[in-house]
C-alpha cells in the first residue's frame, strides 16, 4: 500500500504594521496566531472568544473571512466597514496587510530611527 501525500494547505503572507513584521500563514488559521507566530503579542482579555475587543486590528490590504457573529454584535457597523476586525475571529483569504493599533499590542512599538 502506498501512502499518498496530502497537499499543503494554502498559505498567505501577513504583513503586520507598524511593527514591520511579515509571516507566512496557513489559510483558515486566525490572525491572532499569525501575529504570535511573527513574535507580535496581541492583547487578549477573553482568551480569543471574541467579546473583549482587545485584539482589534485593521485590515489595510487583502481579503479576509466574513465578519463572525460576535464581530457583528460587538463592533459598530461603520467601524467594521473601515476594516477593523477582531484578530481572534478573522482569518486571511489572500496575502494581507494589517495595521495594529498600539492599544492592541502587548508591548508598545519602539521608535525606529534610520540614518
Ligand atoms: S481576544 Fe478578546 S476579542 Fe479577540
Backbone and ligand atoms as CSV (ligand in chain L), in Angstrom:
chain,resi,resn,atom,element,x,y,z
A,1,UNK,N,N,0.842,-1.178,0.000
A,1,UNK,CA,C,0.000,0.000,0.000
A,1,UNK,C,C,0.889,1.244,0.000
A,2,UNK,N,N,0.628,2.118,-0.928
A,2,UNK,CA,C,1.406,3.350,-0.979
A,2,UNK,C,C,0.670,4.446,-0.220
A,3,UNK,N,N,1.452,5.274,0.388
A,3,UNK,CA,C,0.871,6.371,1.152
A,3,UNK,C,C,0.839,7.621,0.274
A,4,UNK,N,N,-0.360,8.202,0.123
A,4,UNK,CA,C,-0.471,9.412,-0.675
A,4,UNK,C,C,-0.107,10.619,0.176
A,5,UNK,N,N,0.611,11.542,-0.464
A,5,UNK,CA,C,0.966,12.769,0.247
A,5,UNK,C,C,-0.204,13.731,0.233
A,6,UNK,N,N,-0.479,14.297,1.403
A,6,UNK,CA,C,-1.522,15.315,1.496
A,6,UNK,C,C,-0.963,16.635,0.973
A,7,UNK,N,N,-1.764,17.374,0.175
A,7,UNK,CA,C,-1.261,18.674,-0.272
A,7,UNK,C,C,-1.176,19.639,0.912
A,8,UNK,N,N,-0.180,20.521,0.858
A,8,UNK,CA,C,-0.068,21.533,1.903
A,8,UNK,C,C,-1.279,22.454,1.827
A,9,UNK,N,N,-1.800,22.895,2.987
A,9,UNK,CA,C,-2.893,23.869,2.946
A,9,UNK,C,C,-2.381,25.170,2.348
A,10,UNK,N,N,-3.264,25.931,1.669
A,10,UNK,CA,C,-2.796,27.189,1.106
A,10,UNK,C,C,-2.298,28.114,2.212
A,11,UNK,N,N,-1.303,28.896,1.883
A,11,UNK,CA,C,-0.790,29.829,2.884
A,11,UNK,C,C,-0.743,31.228,2.286
A,12,UNK,N,N,-0.726,32.195,3.169
A,12,UNK,CA,C,-0.734,33.597,2.755
A,12,UNK,C,C,0.316,34.371,3.536
A,13,UNK,N,N,0.804,35.427,2.913
A,13,UNK,CA,C,1.708,36.337,3.617
A,13,UNK,C,C,0.880,37.330,4.416
A,14,UNK,N,N,1.273,37.551,5.654
A,14,UNK,CA,C,0.608,38.534,6.506
A,14,UNK,C,C,1.649,39.571,6.908
A,15,UNK,N,N,1.454,40.818,6.467
A,15,UNK,CA,C,2.309,41.930,6.883
A,15,UNK,C,C,1.688,42.587,8.099
A,16,UNK,N,N,2.481,42.748,9.144
A,16,UNK,CA,C,1.986,43.347,10.377
A,16,UNK,C,C,2.632,44.712,10.542
A,17,UNK,N,N,1.826,45.745,10.472
A,17,UNK,CA,C,2.301,47.117,10.640
A,17,UNK,C,C,1.674,47.703,11.900
A,18,UNK,N,N,2.292,48.620,12.586
A,18,UNK,CA,C,3.538,49.304,12.246
A,18,UNK,C,C,4.788,48.587,12.767
A,19,UNK,N,N,4.670,47.356,13.203
A,19,UNK,CA,C,5.833,46.686,13.782
A,19,UNK,C,C,6.807,46.181,12.722
A,20,UNK,N,N,6.377,46.146,11.451
A,20,UNK,CA,C,7.287,45.785,10.376
A,20,UNK,C,C,7.665,44.319,10.347
A,21,UNK,N,N,6.741,43.452,10.700
A,21,UNK,CA,C,6.992,42.014,10.640
A,21,UNK,C,C,6.141,41.397,9.547
A,22,UNK,N,N,6.607,40.264,9.036
A,22,UNK,CA,C,5.887,39.541,7.990
A,22,UNK,C,C,5.970,38.059,8.301
A,23,UNK,N,N,4.868,37.357,8.098
A,23,UNK,CA,C,4.867,35.920,8.337
A,23,UNK,C,C,4.038,35.228,7.267
A,24,UNK,N,N,4.393,33.987,6.970
A,24,UNK,CA,C,3.572,33.179,6.060
A,24,UNK,C,C,2.679,32.331,6.937
A,25,UNK,N,N,1.402,32.270,6.580
A,25,UNK,CA,C,0.459,31.685,7.497
A,25,UNK,C,C,-0.581,30.865,6.775
A,26,UNK,N,N,-1.004,29.763,7.374
A,26,UNK,CA,C,-1.976,28.867,6.753
A,26,UNK,C,C,-3.353,29.507,6.668
A,27,UNK,N,N,-3.998,29.295,5.540
A,27,UNK,CA,C,-5.361,29.757,5.375
A,27,UNK,C,C,-6.240,29.012,6.370
A,28,UNK,N,N,-7.166,29.703,6.995
A,28,UNK,CA,C,-8.069,29.063,7.949
A,28,UNK,C,C,-7.626,29.197,9.390
A,29,UNK,N,N,-6.404,29.693,9.617
A,29,UNK,CA,C,-5.955,29.958,10.982
A,29,UNK,C,C,-6.125,31.452,11.255
A,30,UNK,N,N,-6.406,31.773,12.496
A,30,UNK,CA,C,-6.754,33.149,12.827
A,30,UNK,C,C,-5.546,34.088,12.837
A,31,UNK,N,N,-5.809,35.365,12.574
A,31,UNK,CA,C,-4.751,36.380,12.553
A,31,UNK,C,C,-4.067,36.506,13.914
A,32,UNK,N,N,-4.785,36.186,14.964
A,32,UNK,CA,C,-4.177,36.242,16.302
A,32,UNK,C,C,-2.956,35.330,16.349
A,33,UNK,N,N,-3.107,34.113,15.818
A,33,UNK,CA,C,-1.991,33.169,15.800
A,33,UNK,C,C,-0.910,33.616,14.806
A,34,UNK,N,N,-1.320,34.240,13.703
A,34,UNK,CA,C,-0.338,34.752,12.739
A,34,UNK,C,C,0.562,35.774,13.416
A,35,UNK,N,N,-0.037,36.672,14.193
A,35,UNK,CA,C,0.750,37.683,14.897
A,35,UNK,C,C,1.695,37.015,15.891
A,36,UNK,N,N,1.171,36.043,16.632
A,36,UNK,CA,C,2.019,35.343,17.607
A,36,UNK,C,C,3.180,34.639,16.922
A,37,UNK,N,N,2.910,34.017,15.766
A,37,UNK,CA,C,3.978,33.289,15.078
A,37,UNK,C,C,5.055,34.236,14.566
A,38,UNK,N,N,4.699,35.516,14.387
A,38,UNK,CA,C,5.670,36.520,13.961
A,38,UNK,C,C,6.310,37.212,15.161
A,39,UNK,N,N,5.971,36.768,16.367
A,39,UNK,CA,C,6.552,37.359,17.569
A,39,UNK,C,C,5.876,38.642,18.010
A,40,UNK,N,N,4.648,38.859,17.526
A,40,UNK,CA,C,3.905,40.066,17.884
A,40,UNK,C,C,2.755,39.657,18.807
A,41,UNK,N,N,2.803,40.121,20.033
A,41,UNK,CA,C,1.772,39.769,21.004
A,41,UNK,C,C,0.593,40.719,20.936
A,42,UNK,N,N,-0.601,40.149,20.830
A,42,UNK,CA,C,-1.823,40.948,20.864
A,42,UNK,C,C,-2.517,40.735,22.206
A,43,UNK,N,N,-3.137,41.779,22.704
A,43,UNK,CA,C,-3.842,41.697,23.973
A,43,UNK,C,C,-5.053,40.782,23.810
A,44,UNK,N,N,-5.275,39.932,24.796
A,44,UNK,CA,C,-6.423,39.030,24.770
A,44,UNK,C,C,-6.963,38.894,26.178
A,45,UNK,N,N,-8.029,39.613,26.467
A,45,UNK,CA,C,-8.616,39.543,27.805
A,45,UNK,C,C,-9.652,38.435,27.901
A,46,UNK,N,N,-10.174,37.975,26.763
A,46,UNK,CA,C,-11.244,36.966,26.777
A,46,UNK,C,C,-10.753,35.600,26.306
A,47,UNK,N,N,-9.457,35.473,26.084
A,47,UNK,CA,C,-8.929,34.184,25.644
A,47,UNK,C,C,-9.299,33.835,24.217
A,48,UNK,N,N,-9.568,34.847,23.395
A,48,UNK,CA,C,-9.879,34.595,21.988
A,48,UNK,C,C,-11.317,34.204,21.720
A,49,UNK,N,N,-12.213,34.561,22.652
A,49,UNK,CA,C,-13.626,34.209,22.482
A,49,UNK,C,C,-14.442,35.287,21.768
A,50,UNK,N,N,-13.811,36.429,21.497
A,50,UNK,CA,C,-14.467,37.427,20.668
A,50,UNK,C,C,-15.339,38.428,21.390
A,51,UNK,N,N,-15.209,38.587,22.694
A,51,UNK,CA,C,-16.078,39.555,23.350
A,51,UNK,C,C,-15.348,40.695,24.045
A,52,UNK,N,N,-14.014,40.727,24.054
A,52,UNK,CA,C,-13.329,41.794,24.788
A,52,UNK,C,C,-12.846,42.933,23.882
A,53,UNK,N,N,-12.794,42.692,22.588
A,53,UNK,CA,C,-12.351,43.685,21.593
A,53,UNK,C,C,-10.920,44.152,21.796
A,54,UNK,N,N,-10.151,43.488,22.637
A,54,UNK,CA,C,-8.786,43.946,22.897
A,54,UNK,C,C,-7.828,43.580,21.765
A,55,UNK,N,N,-8.214,42.687,20.873
A,55,UNK,CA,C,-7.336,42.269,19.771
A,55,UNK,C,C,-7.727,42.953,18.470
A,56,UNK,N,N,-8.344,44.105,18.582
A,56,UNK,CA,C,-8.815,44.832,17.398
A,56,UNK,C,C,-7.651,45.208,16.480
A,57,UNK,N,N,-7.773,44.892,15.205
A,57,UNK,CA,C,-6.776,45.270,14.188
A,57,UNK,C,C,-7.540,45.836,12.991
A,58,UNK,N,N,-6.806,46.458,12.056
A,58,UNK,CA,C,-7.464,46.968,10.850
A,58,UNK,C,C,-6.834,46.316,9.630
A,59,UNK,N,N,-7.658,45.763,8.770
A,59,UNK,CA,C,-7.173,45.161,7.535
A,59,UNK,C,C,-6.982,46.284,6.519
A,60,UNK,N,N,-5.729,46.450,6.076
A,60,UNK,CA,C,-5.382,47.543,5.163
A,60,UNK,C,C,-5.437,47.068,3.713
A,61,UNK,N,N,-4.966,45.853,3.455
A,61,UNK,CA,C,-4.958,45.277,2.102
A,61,UNK,C,C,-5.294,43.802,2.187
A,62,UNK,N,N,-5.938,43.285,1.138
A,62,UNK,CA,C,-6.170,41.857,1.028
A,62,UNK,C,C,-7.557,41.435,1.477
A,63,UNK,N,N,-7.806,40.144,1.303
A,63,UNK,CA,C,-9.115,39.572,1.613
A,63,UNK,C,C,-9.042,38.762,2.898
A,64,UNK,N,N,-10.069,38.917,3.724
A,64,UNK,CA,C,-10.172,38.130,4.956
A,64,UNK,C,C,-11.565,37.517,5.029
A,65,UNK,N,N,-11.760,36.656,6.022
A,65,UNK,CA,C,-13.043,35.991,6.208
A,65,UNK,C,C,-14.155,37.005,6.479
A,66,UNK,N,N,-15.383,36.581,6.251
A,66,UNK,CA,C,-16.540,37.415,6.574
A,66,UNK,C,C,-16.580,37.638,8.089
A,67,UNK,N,N,-17.115,38.771,8.535
A,67,UNK,CA,C,-17.195,39.010,9.984
A,67,UNK,C,C,-17.976,37.897,10.698
A,68,UNK,N,N,-17.431,37.452,11.819
A,68,UNK,CA,C,-18.108,36.455,12.647
A,68,UNK,C,C,-19.287,37.122,13.359
A,69,UNK,N,N,-20.203,36.299,13.844
A,69,UNK,CA,C,-21.382,36.840,14.538
A,69,UNK,C,C,-20.991,37.748,15.693
A,70,UNK,N,N,-19.965,37.354,16.457
A,70,UNK,CA,C,-19.567,38.179,17.606
A,70,UNK,C,C,-19.028,39.529,17.150
A,71,UNK,N,N,-18.368,39.567,15.994
A,71,UNK,CA,C,-17.877,40.853,15.486
A,71,UNK,C,C,-19.050,41.751,15.101
A,72,UNK,N,N,-20.033,41.180,14.451
A,72,UNK,CA,C,-21.208,41.960,14.060
A,72,UNK,C,C,-21.932,42.461,15.306
A,73,UNK,N,N,-21.943,41.642,16.367
A,73,UNK,CA,C,-22.615,42.038,17.608
A,73,UNK,C,C,-21.865,43.121,18.358
A,74,UNK,N,N,-20.525,43.037,18.414
A,74,UNK,CA,C,-19.751,43.904,19.294
A,74,UNK,C,C,-19.114,45.108,18.605
A,75,UNK,N,N,-18.961,45.070,17.294
A,75,UNK,CA,C,-18.280,46.170,16.606
A,75,UNK,C,C,-19.305,46.966,15.814
A,76,UNK,N,N,-19.261,48.289,15.930
A,76,UNK,CA,C,-20.189,49.157,15.204
A,76,UNK,C,C,-20.012,48.956,13.698
A,77,UNK,N,N,-21.108,49.059,12.954
A,77,UNK,CA,C,-21.096,48.794,11.521
A,77,UNK,C,C,-20.103,49.693,10.784
A,78,UNK,N,N,-20.014,50.977,11.180
A,78,UNK,CA,C,-19.093,51.878,10.480
A,78,UNK,C,C,-17.637,51.533,10.793
A,79,UNK,N,N,-17.390,50.995,11.969
A,79,UNK,CA,C,-16.023,50.580,12.337
A,79,UNK,C,C,-15.642,49.325,11.537
A,80,UNK,N,N,-16.567,48.389,11.432
A,80,UNK,CA,C,-16.334,47.190,10.603
A,80,UNK,C,C,-16.084,47.595,9.156
A,81,UNK,N,N,-16.886,48.531,8.657
A,81,UNK,CA,C,-16.752,48.977,7.265
A,81,UNK,C,C,-15.399,49.640,7.029
A,82,UNK,N,N,-14.805,50.210,8.069
A,82,UNK,CA,C,-13.492,50.847,7.954
A,82,UNK,C,C,-12.362,49.823,7.965
A,83,UNK,N,N,-12.708,48.541,8.105
A,83,UNK,CA,C,-11.700,47.488,8.038
A,83,UNK,C,C,-11.274,46.929,9.379
A,84,UNK,N,N,-11.851,47.435,10.467
A,84,UNK,CA,C,-11.462,46.933,11.787
A,84,UNK,C,C,-12.093,45.566,12.019
A,85,UNK,N,N,-11.283,44.667,12.556
A,85,UNK,CA,C,-11.731,43.293,12.824
A,85,UNK,C,C,-11.082,42.784,14.109
A,86,UNK,N,N,-11.634,41.706,14.626
A,86,UNK,CA,C,-11.033,41.043,15.777
A,86,UNK,C,C,-10.062,39.994,15.258
A,87,UNK,N,N,-8.801,40.095,15.665
A,87,UNK,CA,C,-7.785,39.153,15.172
A,87,UNK,C,C,-8.097,37.714,15.568
A,88,UNK,N,N,-8.814,37.532,16.674
A,88,UNK,CA,C,-9.123,36.177,17.131
A,88,UNK,C,C,-10.300,35.557,16.395
A,89,UNK,N,N,-10.945,36.331,15.514
A,89,UNK,CA,C,-12.125,35.829,14.801
A,89,UNK,C,C,-11.961,35.918,13.292
A,90,UNK,N,N,-10.796,36.383,12.831
A,90,UNK,CA,C,-10.604,36.687,11.415
A,90,UNK,C,C,-9.437,35.886,10.866
A,91,UNK,N,N,-9.622,35.296,9.701
A,91,UNK,CA,C,-8.506,34.604,9.069
A,91,UNK,C,C,-8.304,35.109,7.637
A,92,UNK,N,N,-7.049,35.058,7.176
A,92,UNK,CA,C,-6.739,35.593,5.852
A,92,UNK,C,C,-7.251,34.683,4.744
A,93,UNK,N,N,-7.671,35.294,3.643
A,93,UNK,CA,C,-8.061,34.529,2.454
A,93,UNK,C,C,-7.192,34.916,1.263
A,94,UNK,N,N,-6.216,35.791,1.493
A,94,UNK,CA,C,-5.224,36.171,0.483
A,94,UNK,C,C,-4.033,36.740,1.248
A,95,UNK,N,N,-2.992,37.158,0.529
A,95,UNK,CA,C,-1.935,37.916,1.188
A,95,UNK,C,C,-2.568,39.193,1.716
A,96,UNK,N,N,-2.229,39.553,2.944
A,96,UNK,CA,C,-2.864,40.731,3.536
A,96,UNK,C,C,-1.848,41.595,4.267
A,97,UNK,N,N,-2.274,42.836,4.516
A,97,UNK,CA,C,-1.523,43.750,5.378
A,97,UNK,C,C,-2.488,44.229,6.451
A,98,UNK,N,N,-2.038,44.159,7.710
A,98,UNK,CA,C,-2.884,44.651,8.790
A,98,UNK,C,C,-2.149,45.728,9.566
A,99,UNK,N,N,-2.939,46.641,10.121
A,99,UNK,CA,C,-2.414,47.692,10.988
A,99,UNK,C,C,-2.887,47.373,12.408
A,100,UNK,N,N,-1.938,47.357,13.328
A,100,UNK,CA,C,-2.267,47.008,14.713
A,100,UNK,C,C,-2.218,48.282,15.552
A,101,UNK,N,N,-3.358,48.722,16.100
A,101,UNK,CA,C,-3.338,49.905,16.966
A,101,UNK,C,C,-2.497,49.633,18.209
A,102,UNK,N,N,-1.819,50.659,18.748
A,102,UNK,CA,C,-0.981,50.465,19.935
A,102,UNK,C,C,-1.725,49.803,21.089
A,103,UNK,N,N,-3.009,50.097,21.260
A,103,UNK,CA,C,-3.779,49.526,22.374
A,103,UNK,C,C,-3.940,48.017,22.247
A,104,UNK,N,N,-3.765,47.464,21.055
A,104,UNK,CA,C,-3.928,46.026,20.853
A,104,UNK,C,C,-2.628,45.259,21.031
A,105,UNK,N,N,-1.513,45.964,21.165
A,105,UNK,CA,C,-0.212,45.310,21.326
A,105,UNK,C,C,0.100,45.083,22.793
A,106,UNK,N,N,0.670,43.915,23.103
A,106,UNK,CA,C,1.053,43.652,24.492
A,106,UNK,C,C,2.255,44.489,24.905
A,107,UNK,N,N,3.097,44.835,23.933
A,107,UNK,CA,C,4.210,45.743,24.207
A,107,UNK,C,C,4.159,46.859,23.170
A,108,UNK,N,N,4.286,48.103,23.612
A,108,UNK,CA,C,4.191,49.223,22.671
A,108,UNK,C,C,5.334,49.172,21.662
A,109,UNK,N,N,5.070,49.623,20.406
A,109,UNK,CA,C,6.126,49.606,19.395
A,109,UNK,C,C,7.225,50.583,19.771
A,110,UNK,N,N,8.462,50.198,19.440
A,110,UNK,CA,C,9.600,51.082,19.691
A,110,UNK,C,C,9.822,51.946,18.460
A,111,UNK,N,N,10.230,53.144,18.707
A,111,UNK,CA,C,10.521,54.066,17.627
A,111,UNK,C,C,11.747,53.590,16.862
A,112,UNK,N,N,11.621,53.509,15.532
A,112,UNK,CA,C,12.778,53.123,14.711
A,112,UNK,C,C,13.400,54.367,14.123
A,113,UNK,N,N,14.692,54.513,14.331
A,113,UNK,CA,C,15.417,55.661,13.794
A,113,UNK,C,C,16.405,55.136,12.751
A,114,UNK,N,N,16.348,55.712,11.555
A,114,UNK,CA,C,17.252,55.282,10.487
A,114,UNK,C,C,18.193,56.418,10.108
A,115,UNK,N,N,19.316,56.073,9.544
A,115,UNK,CA,C,20.223,57.066,9.008
A,115,UNK,C,C,21.251,57.531,9.986
L,1,LIG,S1,S,-9.074,38.238,22.257
L,1,LIG,FE1,FE,-10.915,39.049,23.048
L,1,LIG,S2,S,-11.961,39.708,21.282
L,1,LIG,FE2,FE,-10.166,38.825,20.496
